[in-house]
Amino acid sequence: MARILHESAVDAAVSATENNFLIECREFRARIEAGRREGFRVKRLDALQPVALFLLRAALGIIFIAHGYPKLAHSGAGMQQFFVGHGLPGMLVYVAGIVEVFGGGLLILGLFTRAAALLLAIEMGVALWKVHSARGYLAVHEYEFPLALAVACFALAAVGPGLLSIDHPLFGGKSGGARSNK
């Protein structure tokens, strides 16, 4: 009698294990199918990469031109005093204005994008260090905008300008242009 109870308990345990295994197999298959669908979605987003890089370049270019032009057009004693007040040479206002205006224009065109973006990222790094970090790292509102600009420019310098740029036909997939993802 004990043997029959033992065999029925073993049969029940085997049956439960088989059911659990079948359920896990179905869940695994469902995850695989979801992954295939997700992979399809990712490929569709990858097709938008040239447009996304163009929009990033255009937005950054407009922002830098808008912030650089006043440094060149209205670079009187007040603007130079602002730079001197933060421990920078007063004449650096002209350098910053030129880098921002011409760097922003190069970003919009997609010409020498990596070099322009790297120069702008370095300039934003200096601005973070000398101007926007006075209240410490907890005052995020003081440095969030130049930090976002610096990181976006660095990413653009690392990734390249994309297909919708002057760099692409000039340099192809080489140092000045976009790398192809194959």
N, C-alpha and C positions, 0 to 999 in steps of 0.2 A: 504494500500500500504506500509506504514511504517512497518507494522507488517510482511509482506512478505519479505521485505528487511532485517529486523532484523533476521527472521528465517533463511534466506539464509546465512547471515553472521555467525550465530551461527553454522549452518551446516558446513560451510567452516572451522571455527575454530576447530570444533570437528574432522573433517576429517584431518586437518593438525596435530592435537594432536595425532590422531590414527596413522598417518604415522610416526610421530616422535617416538612414542612408539615402533612401529614395527622396525624401524631402530635401536633404542637403544637395542631392544631385540636381533636383528641379531648381532650387535657389541658385546654384552655381551656374546652371544654364541660363537662367534669367539674367544674372549679372553679366555673363558673356554677351548676351544679346543687347543689353543696355549699353555695354561698352562699345559694341559695334555702332550702335546708333549715335553714341557720344562722339566716337571717332569721326563719324560723318559730319557732325556739327562742327567739330574742331577744324576739319578740312575746309568747311565753308567759311569759317572765320579766318583761316590762313589766307584765303583768297582776297580778303579785305585788307591785308597787310600793307600793300602799296598806298591805298587811300588813307589808312590810319597814319602811316608815317608822313604822308604829305600834310595831313591836317595837323599833326604834331609840329612839323616844321613851320607851317604857316602861323599857327597860334604863337609859338615861341618867337618867331620873327617879328610879328606884330607887337608883341609885348616888349621885346628888346628895343625896337625902333621907337616905340612910344616913350620908353624910359631913357633912351640915349639921346634923342633929339634935344630935349631941354638942356641937357648937359653941354651941348655944343652951341645951341642958339642963345641960351640965357646963362652963359657961364661967367657971370660977373663975380665980384668979390664975395658975394653971399654964398655962392656954390663952392667956391674955393675954400672959404672959411669952414664950410661944412666938412670938407675933406680933411682940412688941417685939424679941426676939432676932434676928429676920430683917429688922429695919428698918421694920416696919409699926406704926402706932398700935395700942395694945392694944384700943381700942374697936372696931376693925375686925373683931374676931372676931364681934361681933353682926351686923354688916352681911354678912359672909361666910355666917354661918349662915342668916340670913333669905333671902339670895339663893339659897342652895343648897336650902333646904327648900321655899320657895314656888316657886322656878324649877323644881325637880324635879317638884313637884305640877302646875304648869302644863304641863310637857312631857308628863306622863302623860295629862292630860286633853286635850291638844292645843288649849289655849286660850292665845291670845297667844303662840304657839309661837315665831315668829321673834324677837320681842323677848326672850323668856325665854332662848332658845338663844344669842342674841347676848350678853346679859349674862353668862351662864354661861361662854361662850367667853372673854370679856374677863377674867372672874375667874380662869379657869384660866391665861390668859396672864400675869396678875400673879403667880399662884402659881409658874408656871414661872420667871419672871424673878427674883422675890425669894427663893423658898424652894428650888426644885429645881435651880437652875443653879450652885450653889456649887462643885461639883466639875468644872465644865466640860462641854462638849458631848460629850466622849468617854465620860462616865459615863452612858450611855443608861439603865441600870437605875434611875438616880435620877429621871429625868423622863419615862419612857415612858408611865406611866399618865395623868398630867395632860395630857401632849401629846395622847394619844389622845382624851381627853375634850374638850379644846379644839378639836381638828380635827373631831370628830364633831358638836359643838355648832355650830361654824361652818358645816359642811355642812348641818345641819338648818335653820339660819337662812337659808341661801342657797336651799335647795330648797323648804322649806315643810313643813307637817305631814302632808300627804297627805289622802286622802279620809276616813279613819277618825279624824276629829278634830272637836272642837267648832268650830274655826276654819272648817272647810269650809262648814257651813250658815250660819254667821254672816257670813263675808266672801266666800264663793264663791271665785273665782279671783283676787281682789284681793290687796292687800298683806298681809293677815293670814293668808290661806289658801293652799292648794296651787294651783300653776299647772297647768293642764291641758296635756298634751302632745298637740297635734293636728298 
